[in-house]
Amino acid sequence: MPLTLPKFGALFAATAVLSGPTIAHEHSDNKHFTIEHLPKVQHAGNLTVAPNGKLSAYTLSVPRNMVAGDEDGRADTHLYILDEKGNNRLFIGGESSISSLSFNRASDTVYFRSKRDDDTHTSLYAISVNGGEAYKVFGFETAIGDYEIVDDTLFFVAKAKDDTEDFKDKGFNAKVYEEDTRLNQLWSVSIQGGEATSIYSGGHVSDIDVSSNGEFVLAAVAPTNLVDDSLMSRDIYTISVTSGEVTNTIDMPGKLGEFVLHNNDKDIAIIGGADISDSSDGVLMVAQADSPKLTQLTTDALQHIVDITWKGRNILAVAHRGVESSVVEYDKKGKQKRTITTAQDIVARSIAVGDDTIQLIADSPSHPRAVFDVKRNKASKVTEHNAWLNELALAPQSTFMYEARDGEKVEGLLITPKGQAPEKGWPLILMVHGGPEAHYSDGWLTAYSMPGQYAAAKGYAVYYPNYRGSTGRGVAYAKQHQNDYAGKEFNDLVDGVDALVKAGLVDRARVGITGGSYGGYASMWGATALTEHFAAAVAFVGISNQVSKFGTSDIPNEMHLVHSLKWPWEDNWMNLLERSPIFHAGKANTPILILHGEKDTRVHPSQSMELYRSIKVRTNTPARLVFYPNEGHGNRRAAAQYDYALRLMRWMDTYLAEDASRDTEKPPFDLGLADKLNNEN
């Protein structure tokens, strides 16, 4: 990937610009990606390289396939080990959940967290790189979180056991909201056996890194166990192992992401937010374990750092720049020393090193996440778990950039059917990301809630805009949405559609909008306040009422500090209400499908109920509300994901058809699964 952002001045001479490689494959059978292919998509992740650099380990996410008769459930994670010749071997498969891989110093054992057999809680396991059965290293009275092993000592994060007598079996299962104040503590125990000892319990510990001599621990600590504090109030403590005292505190100016201690037991590389109003952690910083001083290195860079590691005296960082990525080596003063060359069409997601070995997790428009090996400063793919995709005619994907109404340059990614656009243009599905502190990169963009390839196969264009508020373009760009809910950020969406229409690619009369969380908010806004622009909407876990959202979310401080910048009572009630889709529900002329997980704590299900009821009472516009039991802020189980994808496309097919109108009858609420699932045939 190129080191610098595209030169906007040259690119925006026209209203819109298409650029980047296409990924269409020529096949005589002309097979396309469908919804039924989704469970076959497997993603590599959790990559770690052995200290000697000769082996690496990674996990593979393997979804359950309801169409093939699998039982419902979350995707399984399998463990693979990769040797220096590029040969990979499955070590643990089946119905398993594996995370947090690490090698021992001898590079002959892989540790991982899992809940296996009769485990009540997540425990620590190990397996020899020479094969054999995995074995439990240590199980605790509660679930083990982050961990590290130094010599024979295991350092780990976990809550203390609740000694209160449990009467749930008698029906006493009331939940007291936000008052279970048990904190994650820092513990240690010998892996040879013995009782665990609490080292620190003065705050809520989440992530740790341990000095090479085991004398101190770097810990991310929040004052409480509330999600809001974990987002906005985590600092880095240096904690003495022998005394449990905090010997140094690094006060983070904003959100805290990853931090990595150098093997000199002194220097720390950190990803953090530039200030308390920075919506994300994407700035590279450095500090030292014995000093409170913190130095920001990339505050003004038009990028977003997503992963870091030490390589010798320098820091390797994965930097997302616009829709592209770079792997950059920085010295401790922030000077760029080199850029690792990657294939032009891949997006790096994470990086791991060991001895002289550097490896990446990366994906591209033509393949999901895989392991890449870096040799002679170039990255090449070394794992293949989705070879079946080579038999499909994937739709082309390219960068589409345009100028918004106030002159701001906005870019996104466009997936289209093969061939030339029809005379009126393709029907469009506008795919809006959540956050808004997130961004789309030019990689694999198809999932149960992102219809890219399977929508293009049915004749739709799908556009993924990085509207204002998105990361990847620097701190200032990400802040442009603040104190302006549904303002410039959602105007960017309409301006993107206008640019696609002007370019002759999209039929203005057949535009749908969809997205989850903040993208669900955009979809609800598009169906109400901006209803004249959209012929169909599918909103997932979206925000319909900014006033009640404040009172029902688990992140009120985050909403205030990095989004609204005002509390509701600071002469802000009417502003919040007017920026809420329910306020505009009487205008709604866009058929809307609303979907929500019943156990969502981030955006309460009542947000979807409010909009549904407002539209049903005030208009005759088609509306449907679907709840997913046992799902939260996003669907995790195979059946709920399959159900979602089917409903999404059926709604778009119904209301983006050439002869469709608001008066078109809603599709049946029953999906007719008996005809789709093999075990029902």
N, C-alpha and C positions, 0 to 999 in steps of 0.2 A: 504494500500500500504506500502511496506517496506520503512524504513527511509533512507536507503543508496542506492546508485547506484549499479547495478549488478557488481560482481567481475569479471572484464574483463579477468584477467589472467587465471582463470579457464574456463571461457566460450569460450575463443578463442583457445582452444587446437586444435579444428578442424577448417577447413576453414570457416564454417558457423554453426550457432547454432539456432535451433528452440526452443522457450520456451514460456511458458505462457498458460493460459487456452484456450480451444477451446469453440466455442459457437454453434456448430451444434446442432439442435434439431431434434429428431426423430418424424416423422409424417407419417402416412400411406398414406395421399394424396400427400405427397412430394411436396407441393407448395413452390415456391421460390419467393424471392423478385424480382420485375421487375421495370422498369422505371415508369410504371403506378402507382406503390405504393408510389412514391416520394411525391405527394401532401398530402398523409395521415400522413406523419411524422410530429409530433408536438414537439416543444422544449419549455421547461420551462426556464425562465430567470428572470432577474431584481428582484431577491428575496430580501425582506426586512422583518425584524422581529419587531413587536411592542415593545415599551420600557418595557411593563410589561411581555413580553415573552409568552403571552397567544394566540396570533394570529400572523400569518404572511401573507404576500401578495406576489403574483408573477404574472408574465405575461406568457401567452402561445402563441407562434407563430403558427398560423393556416394558412397554404398556401391556395391559390385559386386552385381549381381543374378543369383544362380545360377539362379533359376527362369526368368529370361529368357534364359539361355544365356551370361551373362558369364563370363569367365575368373576363377578364384579370385584373391584378393588383398585387400589392405587397401583401405579406402575412399579414393577419390581426393579431393584438395582442389583446388578451382577458385578462381580469382581474379576478383572482381567490383569494379567501381568505381561509386560512387553519387554523383550530383550533388546540388546544393542544392535541386533541384526534386523530388527523390525518384525520379529515373530511374536504374535500375541497368543495367549493361552487363557482359556476360561478356568478360573480357580473356584469360584462359587457362583452357582446359577440357581434356577428354580425360583420359588416364591420367597424372595429375600429382600431385606432392606438394609443396605450397607452404606455407611458414610464415614467421613473424617479419616481418610487413609493416611498412614505415615509409615516410614521404614525405621527400623532400629539403626543404630550407628554402624553395626556390622553389615548392613544391607542384606541380611538373610531372612528377615522376618517382616511381614506387613501387619500392622495393627489397624483395627477398624472398629467403629461403633455399630452395634446391631442389637436387635431384640429377637432372640432365637429360642427355640425349644420351649422350655417352661419359664423363661424370663418374665418377671413382672415388670421390669424396667429396662431401658436401654443400658447395655453393659459393654465392656471393652473386650474385644476378641483379638486373636492373632492367628496367622497361618504362615507356615514356612514357605519360602520361595521354591523349595524343592518338592513341594506338594504335600499331600496328606490332608488330614481333617483339620478344620479350624477348631480352636479351643478357647475357652473363656479365660481371660487373664484376670479380670476383676469385675465383680458385680457389686453394686452398692444398694443401699436401702431406698434410693431414689434414682431417677435417670441421670446418667453421666452426660455432661455437655462437652465443652471444649476440653482438650487434654494434651499433655505432652509427657514423654518419658525421657528422663535423663539418667543414664546408667541404669540402676535398678529401681529408681523411684518414679512412681506415677504421680503427676500433678494433674488434678482435674477439677472441674466446676460441677457443682450439684447442690441442690437444696438439702437441708437437714430433714430427717424424717419427721413427719407430723405425728406426735405421740397422742394426739386427741383420739379418744375411743370412737370408732366408726360405727354408726348406727344406720348406715344407708340401707342395709338389708331389711330394716324395720320401717323404711319409708322416710327417714329423716335425711333428706338430700337437698335441703334449701341451700342456695348459693348467696352469700353476702358479697355484694358488688364492691370490688376494688379494696377489700379489707383483708384479704389473705396476704399479709405482708412478709411472708417467708422469703428470704433472699437467697439467691445463689451464692454459695460460699466457695472459697478456694481450699482444696484439700490435698493431702499427700498420703501415699501409702506405698509400701514396698511391693513390687510385683512378685516377690517370693512368698508373700503372705503376710497377714497381720491386719490390725485394725487401722482404719483411715483416721487421720488427724486433721482437724480444721486449722488451717493456717490463718485465714482472714475471713471475718464475717461482718465487717463494718459497712458494707455497701453491696449492691447487687452486681455480682461479677458475671461477665458474659464470655469474653475472649481472653486468652492468655498466651504468653510466650515466655519461655524459661531460659535463664542464662545457661551457658554451656557447662558451668561448674555446679549448677543447681543451687546457688546461694541466694538468688532473688528471682522474682517473677514479675513480669510486666502484665498488668491486668487492666482491662476495660471495665470501669466501675461506674454505675449509675446510683443515684441516691435511693431509688425505690425499684420495685419490680414492674412498675407500670410501663406499658409500651411507649407512652409519651416521653418518659424519662430516658428510656433506652434509645430513643431517636434523638432527643435534644440535649441530654444532660450527661453524657458519658465522658469521662476523662481517663487518662492513662496514669495508673499508680505503679510505682516501684515498691514491691512488698518484700521485706526480708523473710526468708524461709524460716530462719531460726527463731526470730522474735515475733513475726507477724506484724511488725510495724511498717507503716507507710513512710518510706525514706525519701520519696520524691513524688511530686504531682505535676503532670503536664496538663494544664487547663486548655481544653480544646475550644477554639473560638466558635465552632459550629458542630455539625454532625461529625461523628467519628466512624471511619470505615476500617479497612485493614491496617494493621501495623506489624512490622517485622523487625526483630532484634538481630543486629549483625553478630557474627560469631566472635567478634572482639568484646562482646558483652557490654558495649558502650553505645554505639550508634543505632538509632531507630529510624526506619523509613515508615512514613505514615500517609494514608489517604484520608483527607478530612474536608470539611466545609470551610470556606474562606472566612465566614462570619456567621453570626447567629441567624441571619436571614437568608443564608445560602441554602437553597432547597435540597442540596445533595452533598455527598462526600465525593469530590472528584479532583481535589487539588493535592499535588505531591508536596509533602512536608518532611522535614528532618528534625530530630531532637536527640538528646542523649539521656541515658538511663539515670544519671545522677544530677540532672539539671532541669529546671522548669522551663528553660528557654525553648521556644518553638519557632522554626523558620519555615515560611511558606516559599516554595520554589517556583510554582507554575500558576500562581493566582490569576495572572492576566492572559494565560494561554487560551486560545480558542479550541479547547479540547476538554475531555473528561477522562481522568485516569481511572481505570476499572480494576487493575491488579498490579501488584508489585512484588519484587523479590530482590535479594542481594545477589550480586555476581562479582566476587572479589571485593574491591573497595567501592564499586559503583552500584547503582540501582537500575534494574531492568523494570520498565513500566509498560503496560499495555495502555495505549492512549487512543481513545475514540475521538475522531476528528470529523465532524459532520457525519456522513453515513459510512465513512471508511474508518480504518484503524491503522495504527503504527505500533511497532515494538521499539521503544526508544531506550537507550542507555544514558543515564544521567550521572554526573558526579555529584558529590554531596553539596555542591554550591548551585546545582541546578543547570549546569552547562551540559548541553547535549553532546555526547561523545560519539555516538554512532546510531544508525537505524538498521535494524535487522530487516532484510528483504523478505517479504512474503509474497505469495502468489497474488496477482492483481485482484482476484475476485474473492479472497477470503477475508473474514472478519475474526481477528484474534479476540478471545474472551478471557483467557487466563494463561499464566505462565508458571513453569516449574523448572528448577535447576538442580543439578547434582554433579559434583566434580566438573568436567568440561561439557556436560550434556545440558542442552536447553530444549525444552519441549513446550508445545502450546496446545490448548484446546481452541479450535477454530471451526467455523462453518462458512458456507458460501451459498449463493442462490441455488446451487445444484446439489448440495448435500448438507445434512444436519451436522451437528458438532462431532468432530473427530479429533484424533491426536495427530499433531504435526511435530516432526523432528527438525531441529535447526542444525545444519551442517554447513560449514564454510559460509556462514552469515546468510544462508537461505533456508527457508522453511518448506518442507515437503510432507505430504500426508502419508502416514504410516499405518493407519487402521482403516478398515472398511467393513462397516456393519450395515450398510444400506445399498449394497450392490444392485438390488432389485430396482432401484430408481433409474439405473442406466437403461432399463427396458421401457421406460415411459417417455413420452414426448412432453417434457416440462415446458411451461410457458415462459416467455422471455421476461426478464426483470431488468430494470434500468433506473437510473437516477433522473428525477424530474424536478426541476427547480423553477421558481417563479418569483415575481415581485408582488408583494402585498400592496394594498391600496395606499399605504403611507410610505412606500418605498423600501420597507424591510425585505431582505432576501430570505426566502424560505425554501427548504429543500425537502424532498421526500423520495420514496421509492415506489415505482409503478410496475405492477405485473399485468400483462395484457394477454389476450388470446393471440395465437400465432397469426401472422398475415397482416394485411392492411385493415384499418378500422373501417367499418361500414359507413355509408354516406352520412348518416346522422350521428355516427360515433357509437361506441360500445355503451351499454348500461354500466354504471359505476357503483362500486361499493367503497365508501370512504371509511378506512379502518383507522380509528383514532386511539392512540396509546393512552395509558393511564398515567398517574402521577400528579401533575404533569411532569415531574422530575424523572423523566425517562427519555429514551430516544430509540428510533429504529435504525439499525445498521444494515448494510447491504449484504446480508447473509440469508439464512434460511428463514422464511417468513410465513410458514404455513403451520397451523396448529388447530385444535378443536375450535378455538374462538377467533382465529385469524384465517380467513378463507382463501388466501392467496391462490395457491395452485388449483384447489378443487373448484373455486369460483371461476377462474380463468378458463378451466376446461369446459365450463358450461356457457362461455361466451361473455363473461364479465371482465371489465378492467377493475383492478383493486389498487387503491392508492393509500400509501402509508405516510402521512405528513409529519414532519418534525416541527410542529407549530411552536410559537413563542411560549416559553416555559419549559421547553425540552432541554435536556442536557446534550453534551457533545459539541456545543458551540461556545463554551465558556460560561463563566459565572454571570456576566451581564445579560447575555441572551436568555439564560434560564430565569433571571429575575424579572423579565419584561411582563410576565403575567401578573405580578404581585399587585395587590390592592385593586384588581381589575377583573374579578371573576367574570368569565364569559364575554370579556371585552375583546381586546386585540387578539387574544389566543384563539377564540372561536371565529372571529372575522377572518383569520388566516385560513380556516377550513373552507369557508365560502370562496375566498379569493383563489384558493387552490383549485376548487371545482371550476371556477370561471376560467382559469388559465388552461385547464384540460379541455374545456369546451372550445376555447379560442384556438387551441392547437389542433382542433378537429378530431380529438381522440374520444370524446365522451358526449353522450346524448344528454343534454341538460334536463330533459323531461323524465329521465330514468336514472335518478341518483338516489342511492341508499346510503345510510350512515350507521355505523356500528362501533362498539368499543366497550371496554369494561372499566369500572371504577371511575376515574376522571374521564376516561373515554365513554363510559356510560352516562356521565353528566353531559358530555358533549352531544351524545346521541339524543338524550332527553331534551336538551336545549334546541337541537336541530329539529325535533318533532314539534316544538311549541313556538318558541320565540323566533326561530328561523324556518318555520314550517314551509314557507313558499319555495325553499331551496331543495327540499328533500321529499321524495315520493314514498320512502319507506325508512323505518328506523328499527333497530334491534339494540336495546340498551341492557347492559349486564352490570349488576351490582352498582348502579349509578346513583348520583346525587340529584334529588329533585327539590329539596328544600334546604337552603344553606342555614336557615335559622335552626330548624330541628336537627340538622346534621351535627351542628356544634354540640347539642345536648345529648346526642346518642352515640357519638364516635368515641373511640379510645385514644384519639390523638388531638385533643382540643388545643394544646400548646403548639403542636406542630402546625396546625391550621392557622393559628394566630401569627406565629413567628416567621413562617416562610411562605404563607399564601395571602391571607387577608390583610395582615399587618395592623389590624384593628380588632379589638374585642367587639362583639355584637352590641354591647351597651354603650360603646363610645360613639354615639350618634351614627350608628351603623345598621340599625335594625332594618330600615326600609331599603337601604342599599343591598343588604343581603337578600331580602325578600324579592326585590326586583331582579336580582341575578339568579333567581330560582325558577326552574321550569314550571313548578306549580302555579306561579304568578301569571304565567302566559298560557296556561292549559286551555283556556277558552278559545285561543286562536288555533289550537292544534287541528291541522288538516292532514297530518301525516300518519298513516297507519303504523302503530308502534307495538312491537313485541317486547315485553319487559321480563327479564329473568333475574333471579336472585337466590343465593344460598341462604337457607333458613338460619344458619349459625354464624352469619357474618357479623363480626364485631367492629370492623373498620367502617363499613357503611351499613347501618342497620337496615334489615329488610323492610322496615316501615317506610324508608325512602321510596321504594318501589310501590308500596301500597298507596302512599299519598298521591303519586302521579297517576297511577291507574284509576283511583277513585275520582280524582279531579277531572280527568279526561272523560270518564264514563258519565259523570253527572252533568258536565258542562257542554259536551259535544256528542255527535253521533259517529265520531271517527273510530274506526276499528282499533281496538286495544285488547291485548291479552297479557295476563300476568302468570308467570310460571315460577314456582318455588322448587328448589332442590333440597330435600331433607338431608341432614348430616353434611352439607357442604357449607363452606365459609366464603371468604373473599376470593372466589375462584374455585372451579370444580376440580377435584383431585381424582375422583373415581371414574372408572372406564364407562360405566353406564351413563352417568351424568354428562360426561364429555361427549359421548356419541349422541345422546339426546339433544344436547345443545347445538352441535353442528348440524344435525338434521333440521331442527327448528329454525335456525338462522337462515339456512339456504331456502327452506320452504317458504318462509316469510318474504325473502327477497324475490324468489321466483314468482310469487303471487302478485306482489305490488310493483315490481319493476318490469313486468311483462308489457309488451307494446300496447295492448288494449286495456291495461289495468287502470283503475281509478280508486278514489277513496271508497266508492260504493261497491267495489269488488268484494265478494263474500270472503270472510276469513277462511283459511284452510282448517280442516277438522282439528280438534284439539288432540285427538288420538293419532299417534304416529304410525299406526299399523305395523308394529314391530314384528308381528308373527310372520310377515313376509320377508323380513330382513335378517332375522337371527336363525342361524342354522339349526340350533337346538329346538326351534319351534316349528321347523318345516315338517 
